[in-house]
Amino acid sequence: MNLSTQEKMSKKQMLTDYHAKYFAYELTKQCPSDSIQKLMISLADAQVDVNPHQVDAALFSFRSPFSNGVILADEVGLGKTIEAGIVLSQKWAEGKRKILIIVPSSLRKQWNEELAEKLFLPSAIIESPSFNKDVKNGVTNPFDRREEIVIASYHFVKNKEEYIRMVNWDLAIIDEAHRLRNVYRTDNKIAKTIRRSLENIPKVLLTATPLQNSLLELYGLSSFIDEHIFGDLKSFKEQFTRTIDDSVFNDLRERTRRICQRTLRHQVKEYVPYTNRLAIVQEFIPGTSEQKLYDYVSEYLRRDTLYALPTGQRQLITLILRKLLASSSYAITKTLYSLVNRLENLVKKDAIIKKSLQEELAEDYEELFETVDEWSDEEVLEEEPIYTDEELQAVKQEITDLRSFAELAEGITHDAKGKVLLQALELGFQKAHETGAAKKALIFTESRRTQEYLFNLLSQSEYKGKIVIFNGTNNDDNAKVIYKEWLEKYKGTDVVSGSRAADKRASLVDYFKKHAEIMIATES
């Protein structure tokens, strides 16, 4: 039944002057930075269950003496995203709405959806197609948005430094911030560029692992908040890395405590329920050829001189080759042939090398450039070497060895680990049935070639037609069909963000939830 104009006016007048004054007061009153009342109004309509430690973390970010931000480093699963959401909701309620969220590309859509569904906050994913379209339409700076939170990937932000610096941001949130921990290294371009772009901007860094291998990583992350908290790199090393003394570490702890808050699982077990994870170990024994391949390649990588690998990146490339070798024989085969071709081209003086070794490795190992930025100590330019006659003979022998390794790998048609995977899936699904869990399996691999091999292997079993692939490009035929159907289904709704890459990911995840039984992914 339609309401008349008079009835509508009557309903509007149900809010008395007294109530209007009360609500106006609640919306505009100022509260101490350490008071929970500061957050109550901004979260009044939020669809989230907030736990005490999350409120504490949000309040910590407001009362920190360092205006440039904090590091929220709760253990995995304790809701750091919600903590950041509380902070940005408060900023939004205060009218401070120029907010930038920097995340791995795989998490852009997730942030976009959670902001809309849980906090009712508008956001826009900025990537190359939308950015270029805005510029073409006369937009001076696509990042400068007053009524939308900006979400962008690490690499995109790094490449748009001049545009980022033009915006007077009220807040920047950096998810998976441990990716920036090696900013102190001279060649860490992404981290250095992002730190420079957000200089003097309030920041919230989210990471479950602020410290992994070295205290210098803590120095690196802290420098995003305050570059002077520990002095320069030399001073930090002298104070904290060259002695083992309780007083020294107590000093380090106290300084870090000013900008970093960390909650552990055992501290919140009374009110945070955890899923009981059942670990099932499925052992496998490599076949004779697989073991030979592993031994040959391992012995090769231990040689004093390797002509196929750039000298300055030997440690890095060795790490990646070992990852591929451990992934599957299919993953290492093409890489070995790439090394052969690289050496043959170096021997031929008139040969043109179209791709660097890094670029060739990146075709299979998707995380390569992140790994390079994290582990490489210096930028290396591949230069054309000049060999002596003796070195030339050594290069030719290395070509022969690498080709024999590649042929051995190519001849392995049955991968022992792949065969055992079928048994593991059967056992896993059986356990899932017993516990009432859904018949869903998520398989992770770092290699695109291993992903392709696993898809073909599982497609020859009972799982044919029940598998979906998820990777950095998502351009296989099946993904295109899924994406097209998803777009048609959600056409005209807020589910479609307008970001082709993010929406493709969302369509594949949606398909896995509703139709497929197995997802084979190269990234989370």
Secondary structure as UniProt FT lines:
FT   HELIX           5..12
FT   TURN            13..14
FT   HELIX           17..28
FT   TURN            33..34
FT   HELIX           37..40
FT   TURN            41..45
FT   HELIX           52..63
FT   TURN            67..68
FT   STRAND          69..72
FT   TURN            76..77
FT   HELIX           80..93
FT   TURN            94..95
FT   STRAND          99..103
FT   HELIX           105..107
FT   HELIX           108..118
FT   STRAND          123..125
FT   HELIX           128..136
FT   TURN            137..138
FT   TURN            142..143
FT   STRAND          149..153
FT   HELIX           154..159
FT   HELIX           161..165
FT   STRAND          171..174
FT   TURN            175..176
FT   HELIX           177..180
FT   TURN            181..184
FT   TURN            186..187
FT   HELIX           189..197
FT   TURN            198..200
FT   STRAND          203..206
FT   HELIX           215..225
FT   TURN            227..228
FT   HELIX           233..236
FT   HELIX           237..241
FT   HELIX           246..257
FT   TURN            258..259
FT   STRAND          260..261
FT   HELIX           265..267
FT   TURN            269..271
FT   HELIX           288..301
FT   HELIX           311..313
FT   HELIX           314..327
FT   HELIX           329..347
FT   TURN            349..350
FT   HELIX           357..362
FT   TURN            363..364
FT   TURN            366..367
FT   HELIX           368..375
FT   HELIX           389..410
FT   HELIX           416..435
FT   STRAND          441..444
FT   HELIX           448..459
FT   TURN            460..465
FT   STRAND          467..470
FT   HELIX           477..489
FT   TURN            490..492
FT   TURN            494..495
FT   HELIX           500..514
FT   STRAND          518..521
//
